[in-house]
Amino acid sequence: MYRFVVRRLFLAVVTMLIVSVVTFFMLRLIPGDIIDLMLSDFGYAADRGRLEAQLGLDRPVYVQFFSWFSGLLSGDFGNSLWTTRTVAHELSVRYPVTIELAIIALTTSIVLSIPIGILTAVRQDTWVDYTLRSVSIGLVAVPVLWIGTLVITVPAILWGWAPPLSYVPFTEDPIKNLSVMLLPGVIIGIPLIGGIIRMTRAMMLEVIRQDYIRTAWAKGLQPRTIWYRHAVRNAMIPVLSLLGLQVPFLLGGTVIIEQIFNLPGMGLYLLRSLQVRDYVPAQTIVLLFAAGTVLINLLVDMAYTYLDPRIRYS
């Protein structure tokens, strides 16, 4: 296990290096230039060279990259080109919002989808199975953007009620914080719920056809013991893999939901940075999203050994 973790961490470093290079240069290929936006906003066009020099954009692109990347290695994320505020300070305020949304979405999806997936497998080809499978397909098919918009507009039109849109930090008022965060967090997890239900059902039906399950039935074990002690544990390995693969989509969903519910998270910060071509915050946030994805997938691989002791990493 130790060698496996070290090897994966080395690959994670290489991955992050590649992501940083691709992100840095791809952002500069977006049509439009931050200098043009600033000049049009400020209303003059005579000091373009001075403005480029002030922002450090007059240097070669590769020099700008090494300057930014060396700052990352020392813990300095740089400053916003528009506001000159440090990116680290902005992220310290916005990072908890996105993490809380992701935790709520992931917890909701796991708590709801796995038991429902097991139930559909246990009640295979019954009305319960057909109903829940249809619901899971609908959850996967419906866009998060559409659900979030309906949640805000329909209750406001029909009953004159709208969900609270003023963010309150958890440390200030946990109750108000959850009243604001719970609904958008659940909406982000909706597509994940449908996917996990279908994966859990498929894996359970595959596992119960294995020889050791037939042996358990032949020994006269209780159905509950066979399903929940012997079948579920082995069926969870592919489900865990699906959870790891869904992390990027989970983080990407926060970009849409934070915009709809006006939550000051990293997704909204990324969107606004891209709109004004504020390169430093945008490339830093993308890099942090990539780091979170790599870390979660490493933890998922390590969890395999708990679910199946036969798995050994060398």
N, C-alpha and C positions, 0 to 999 in steps of 0.2 A: 504493500500500500504506500509506503514512504516513497519508493522510487516512482510509483505511478503519479503521486501528487507532485513530486518535483518535476517530472517530465511534463505534466499538464500545465504547471505554472510557467515552465519555460515556453511552451507553445502559446500560452496566454500572453506572455510578453511579446512574442513575435506577432501574434494576432493584433494586439493593441498598436504596435508600431505600424503595421500595414494599414489599419483603420485610420490612424492619425494622418498618415501620408495621403491616403485617398480622400479623406474628408477635407483636409486642408486645401488641396488643389481643386477638388470638385466644387467646393463652395465658390471659388473664384471664377468658375466657368458659368455661373448663373448669370443670365442676361441682366444688365444694369450694373452700375458701379456706385459704391457708397459715396465717392466724391461728387458724382453728378447729383445724387440725392441731397447731399448736404448743400451744394451750391444752389440748387433749386429751392431748397428750404430757406436758406439764408438770404436769397435774393440778390446775390452778386456772383460774378464769374471771373473776377480779375486775379484772385489769389489762389488759384488751383494748386500751383506748385508749392506755395507756403502751407496750404492745408495738407497736402500729401506728405510734406516733410514733418509736420506736427504729428500726424498719425503714424508715421513710420512706413508709409506705403510707397515711398519713393525708392526704397531699397529693392534689390532683386527678390523675387518670390522665394527662392530657396533660402536666402538670408532671413527673411521673415519667418519661414518655417522653423529653422533651427533656433531662432530667438524664442519663438513660442514654445517649442518642444523642450528646450533647456529649462525654461521657466516651469513647465509641468514637472520635470524631474526634481526641481527644488521646492515644489509645492505652490508655485505662483501661477495661477490660471490667467493672469493678465488683466487688462482693463477693457471695459466697453469702449468702442470707438465713438459712440454717440454720447454717452453720459459720463465717461471717464471713471465711473465707479468700478471698483474691483469686482471681477466675476465671482471670486470666492465668496464675497459678502452676499451677492445676489443669490448664489446657489445655497448658501447656508439658510436663507429664508425660504427658498422655494423647494429645496430638496425634500424636506419633511412632508410637504403637501403631496408630491408625486409618490413618495414611498407609502404614505398612508393610503392613497387611492389604490396602489398596486396590492397592498396587503389586504384591503377590504375585498377587492375583486378576486384575488386568489383564494382567500378564505371562503368567501361565498361560493365560488365555483366548486371547491373541493367538498365542502360540507353538503351541498345540494346534489352535485352531479354523481359522485361515487355511490351513495346509497341508492339513487334512482337507477343508475346503470346496473347495479347488482339486482335490484328489484325486477327490472325488465328481463334480465337473464333468468332469474328464478321463475318468473311468470311468462316464459317464452310462448309466443304465439297465442296469447290471451288478449282480451280487450285492453288490459292494463299495459301490456307490452306495445300494442299497436298505438295506443294513445300517447304514451310517453315517448316513443320513437318519433312520432309525428311532431310532437312538441320540440324535441331535440333538433330535428331538421329545421324547424322554423326558427329556433334560436340562433342556429349557425347562419341561416340565410339572411336574417334581418340586419341591416347595417346599424352600427352603434350611433352614427350621426342621426339617423331617422328616429331611433328610440329616444335619444336625448332631446331632440326637438319636440317630439310628441309629449314627453313628460312635462315639459315646460308650458307648451301652448294649449294642449287640450284641457287640463284642469283649470287653467286660467280662463278659458272661454266658457266652459260648462259650469264651473262652480266658483269662479272668481278667486281661485287659490293658485299660488305658484310656490315652488320650493324655494327655500331661502338661498340667496345668491351672494350673501356677504360672508366672506370667510372669517372664521374665528380660530386662532391657534388652539391646539389641544391643551397646551399648558395653561391657557387663560381660562377656558371654560370647556371641559370635556363634553358636556351635554350638548351645548350649541355647536361645537365642532362636529360631533357625530351627526347631528341633525342636518348639517350642511354636506358632509362628506359621504354619508352612508348611501344615499340614492345614486350619485354619480359613480361611486365605487362598484355598486351592484350592476349598474348599466355596463360598465367596462367589462365585467366578468361574464355577461350574458353569452357572447359567442363561445367563450371557453367552456361554459356549462354544457352547451349542446355537443361540442366535440368530445368532452370527457365522458358524457353519458354514452355516446355511441362506441367509443373506444373501450370503456369498461364492460359494456354488454358483449362486444365481440370477443374480448379476451376471456371473460368468464365462460362463455359458451365453448371457446377453444380448450380451456383448461379442464372443464368437467368431462371432456372426452378422453382425457389422458388415462393411462393404465392405473396410476396410483389412486385416482378418484374411483375407478371401477372397483379396485380392491377395497377401498373404504366402504363403498356401498355393499360389497359382498360380505364384509365383516359385520354388517348390521349397525354401523355408526348412525347417530342421529343426523337427519338432514341438515339441521342448523350447524352442527359441528363440521360436516363435510363442506358446506358452502362457505362458511365464514372463517373456519380455521385452516382448511387445506386449500381451498380454491382461491379465495380472495387474495391471499398474500402473493401467490405466484402471478395472478392476473394483474397486479398493480405495477409490475416492472414496465410494460409498454405504456401504461397510463402515466407513470412518472416521466418517461421519456417525452411524452406529449406535452406535459407541463413545462419541461425545460425548453422545448422548441417554441412554446407559445409565449415565452417571456418577452421577446422583441415586439410581438403584436400587442401584448399587455401594456408595455411602455408606450408603444405608438398610439394606443387608444387613449392614453391620457392627454395627448396633444389635442384631440378633438373634444373630449369631454371638458377639459379645463377651459377651452374656448367657449363652449356652450354655457357652462355654469359659472364662468368668470372666476375660476380658481387660480390663485397666483402660484402655479407650480412650474416645474421645469418645461413641461410641454408648451405652455403658453409663452414662456420666456423664449423657447426655441423658435416658435412660430413668429413672434414679433421681431426677433433678431434676424430671421431670414427675410422678413418683409422689408427691413431697412438695411439689409446687407451688412449687419453688424457681425463680422466674421468671427471674432474671438469668442463671444459667448456661444455662438452656434456650433463651432467645431469642438468646443469643450464639452457641451451637453451631449453631442453625438458620441464623443469618446466615452463619457461616463455611462451612457446607455449601453454601449458595447461592452464596457467593463462589467456592468451588472449582468448582462447576458452570459458572458464567459464564466463568471463566478457561479451563477445559478446552475449552469450546466455541469460544472465541476462538482458541485454539491449533489446534483442528481446522480451522477456516475458513482459517487462515493456511497450514496444511499442504496445502490443495487446490492451491495454486500450484506446489508441488513435484511433486505427482503429475501434474498436467496444466498444462504451461506456457501453454496457451491461456487459462487463467483469469487474469484481471487485475482487481484491485480498484482503484477510483478514489475 
